Amino acid sequence: MVEQSRIGGHITGTINHTFIALIPKHSEVGSFTEYRPISLYNLVYKFISKIISLRIKLTMSTYITLEKYGFLQDKLIHDAVATT
């Protein structure tokens, strides 16, 4: 299934569906603003997206210059403040 999504370039069917759950912020709720929404993704979708992000990180490090901190593995945007 993961290989099929890689070859096809998209995730199809119920794998791509997301459920939204509303979690109350307090015990007494009166409106929608007192709920906290969370997204519940399919487990296979999480696997596929993680694999894609790991592969992108490997190739993007060759295209991003060393002055860029926010998008490289093991570097944080906060490191740029220390070097300037």
Helices and strands as residue ranges (DSSP letters): H 2-8, G 13-16, E 18-24, G 32-34, E 35-41, H 43-63, H 79-83
